[in-house]
Amino acid sequence: MKILVTGGAGFIGSDFVRLAARKGLKVVVVDKLTYAGDTERLKPIYDRIHFYNLDILNKEELKKIFEKHNPNIVLHFAAETNIDKSVFEPSIFMETNIIGTIYLFEIVKNYKIEKFINITSYEEYGEIKEGEVTEDHPLNPRSPYAVSKASADMLGQVYWRTLNIPVITARLCSIYGPWQNPERLIPMTILKALRNEVIPVYGAGDIEREWLYLYDCINAIFYLIERGKPGEIYNIGSGERYKVIEIVRKILQILEKPESLIKFVPDRPGHEKRVAISSEKIKKEAGWMPHTTFELGLKATVEWNLNNRMWLFKKLFYYENLWSKLYEE
Ligand SMILES: NC(=O)c1ccc[n+]([C@@H]2O[C@H](COP(=O)([O-])OP(=O)(O)OC[C@H]3O[C@@H](n4cnc5c(N)ncnc54)[C@H](O)[C@@H]3O)[C@@H](O)[C@H]2O)c1
């Protein structure tokens, strides 16, 4: 098995690459190394993979990589991923997430690949006021990020129907765990709490999301590589749903920091209050199950960040700029 991974220096992609390399699989990584990518995540296995610092929008160079390595599995993580940022800088989201994905489909149609795993997001469903939705629920994206991911998602299905490209669509819920950039709720809260800084929380903190631990997510992706059916869509979630304020309080409790650090700030316009998915399909068809409860996963994530403070603090400069734009601190 030879796997080409786009976005393999990012939070989720790098965990897949580390595990795949340790399993002895041949891995080729293509990553532009935006602010979100970091080869430090790949350090322990860097000499066992082929790494290309390349924008997926560079179609000619991308073609050469396919020509040289001839992968039989493509795992597409590369994306602009910060939802808040997509509200004020939407173009790059459309370029990377839609055009970049089209380029990949256009290239793979000339190769005999077995599976193309298209990593997309449950944000595409839009607000789910109650209950949980299955894969056939209509998409109703409400942020530029979600629109770009929904487009890439639907394009994947079109390429399957029209050109038989064996696309498997994986719609992930909110993933958390080691190595996550502090632009996301959990590492941002940990970093700010460690520095005794104000922790901005949108609205009344009642935004609710579904949380899956990184290792369970990667495990699900391995299941899809082995047992996922081309043309099918799979939700990947944990069923464990928490409001933002509940998570921030839990982190403060673990770190023994006061709740007075919390500051409620105006919510992002159009912010979906709640998204929740059913993951019965991947459980039944591929036999996958998440194993890490949110309580355990959160403790492990806080611990990882405490043990890797240097890495977390290194990211501070970039994110301080971003935060000041987002939260008007
Ligand atoms: N993290 C989550 O909770 C979550 C939830 C649902 C879906 N997803 C999806 O999972 C995938 C991975 O998410 P993540 O959290 O690891 O993101 P991330 O932002 O940590 O990593 C994205 C990676 O893509 C690379 N990249 C960006 N633009 C590129 C380009 N034009 N060419 C090549 N590489 C480029 C970046 O350098 C980075 O390494 C994304 O497709 C995202 O939409 C993530």
The ligand as an SDF file (V2000), in Angstrom:
LIG
                    3D

 44 48  0  0  0  0  0  0  0  0999 V2000
   -9.8160   19.5700   13.2800 N   0  0  0  0  0  0  0  0  0  0  0  0
  -11.1080   19.3120   13.2270 C   0  0  0  0  0  0  0  0  0  0  0  0
  -11.8060   19.3350   14.2520 O   0  0  0  0  0  0  0  0  0  0  0  0
  -11.7670   18.9530   11.9220 C   0  0  0  0  0  0  0  0  0  0  0  0
  -13.1450   18.6580   11.9260 C   0  0  0  0  0  0  0  0  0  0  0  0
  -13.7660   18.3230   10.7320 C   0  0  0  0  0  0  0  0  0  0  0  0
  -13.0350   18.2440    9.5510 C   0  0  0  0  0  0  0  0  0  0  0  0
  -11.7040   18.5480    9.5710 N   0  0  0  0  0  0  0  0  0  0  0  0
  -10.9640   18.4530    8.3050 C   0  0  0  0  0  0  0  0  0  0  0  0
   -9.8300   17.6280    8.5160 O   0  0  0  0  0  0  0  0  0  0  0  0
   -8.7360   18.0620    7.7050 C   0  0  0  0  0  0  0  0  0  0  0  0
   -7.5070   18.2870    8.5750 C   0  0  0  0  0  0  0  0  0  0  0  0
   -7.8380   19.2330    9.6040 O   0  0  0  0  0  0  0  0  0  0  0  0
   -6.7360   19.7270   10.6410 P   0  0  0  0  0  0  0  0  0  0  0  0
   -7.4580   20.1330   11.8650 O   0  0  0  0  0  0  0  0  0  0  0  0
   -5.6390   18.7270   10.7190 O   0  0  0  0  0  0  0  0  0  0  0  0
   -6.2190   21.0350    9.9080 O   0  0  0  0  0  0  0  0  0  0  0  0
   -4.8600   21.8470   10.0710 P   0  0  0  0  0  0  0  0  0  0  0  0
   -5.2150   23.2610    9.7590 O   0  0  0  0  0  0  0  0  0  0  0  0
   -4.1830   21.5270   11.3520 O   0  0  0  0  0  0  0  0  0  0  0  0
   -3.9390   21.2580    8.8920 O   0  0  0  0  0  0  0  0  0  0  0  0
   -4.1450   21.5530    7.5460 C   0  0  0  0  0  0  0  0  0  0  0  0
   -2.8720   21.1990    6.7950 C   0  0  0  0  0  0  0  0  0  0  0  0
   -3.0870   21.4700    5.4040 O   0  0  0  0  0  0  0  0  0  0  0  0
   -1.9570   22.1700    4.8980 C   0  0  0  0  0  0  0  0  0  0  0  0
   -2.4020   22.9990    3.7570 N   0  0  0  0  0  0  0  0  0  0  0  0
   -3.2160   24.0790    3.8000 C   0  0  0  0  0  0  0  0  0  0  0  0
   -3.3660   24.5890    2.5680 N   0  0  0  0  0  0  0  0  0  0  0  0
   -2.6370   23.7960    1.7290 C   0  0  0  0  0  0  0  0  0  0  0  0
   -2.4070   23.7940    0.3270 C   0  0  0  0  0  0  0  0  0  0  0  0
   -2.9490   24.7310   -0.4650 N   0  0  0  0  0  0  0  0  0  0  0  0
   -1.6170   22.8380   -0.2040 N   0  0  0  0  0  0  0  0  0  0  0  0
   -1.0400   21.8810    0.5900 C   0  0  0  0  0  0  0  0  0  0  0  0
   -1.2300   21.8430    1.9260 N   0  0  0  0  0  0  0  0  0  0  0  0
   -2.0230   22.7870    2.4830 C   0  0  0  0  0  0  0  0  0  0  0  0
   -1.4530   23.0090    6.0660 C   0  0  0  0  0  0  0  0  0  0  0  0
   -0.1030   23.4080    5.9010 O   0  0  0  0  0  0  0  0  0  0  0  0
   -1.6600   22.0420    7.2250 C   0  0  0  0  0  0  0  0  0  0  0  0
   -0.5410   21.2290    7.4210 O   0  0  0  0  0  0  0  0  0  0  0  0
   -9.2250   19.3150    6.9830 C   0  0  0  0  0  0  0  0  0  0  0  0
   -9.6580   18.9610    5.7030 O   0  0  0  0  0  0  0  0  0  0  0  0
  -10.4040   19.7880    7.8220 C   0  0  0  0  0  0  0  0  0  0  0  0
  -11.3330   20.5190    7.0460 O   0  0  0  0  0  0  0  0  0  0  0  0
  -11.0580   18.9050   10.7190 C   0  0  0  0  0  0  0  0  0  0  0  0
  1  2  1  0
  2  3  2  0
  2  4  1  0
  4  5  1  0
  4 44  2  0
  5  6  2  0
  6  7  1  0
  7  8  2  0
  8  9  1  0
  8 44  1  0
  9 10  1  0
  9 42  1  0
 10 11  1  0
 11 12  1  0
 11 40  1  0
 12 13  1  0
 13 14  1  0
 14 15  2  0
 14 16  1  0
 14 17  1  0
 17 18  1  0
 18 19  2  0
 18 20  1  0
 18 21  1  0
 21 22  1  0
 22 23  1  0
 23 24  1  0
 23 38  1  0
 24 25  1  0
 25 26  1  0
 25 36  1  0
 26 27  1  0
 26 35  1  0
 27 28  2  0
 28 29  1  0
 29 30  1  0
 29 35  2  0
 30 31  1  0
 30 32  2  0
 32 33  1  0
 33 34  2  0
 34 35  1  0
 36 37  1  0
 36 38  1  0
 38 39  1  0
 40 41  1  0
 40 42  1  0
 42 43  1  0
M  CHG  2   8   1  16  -1
M  END
$$$$
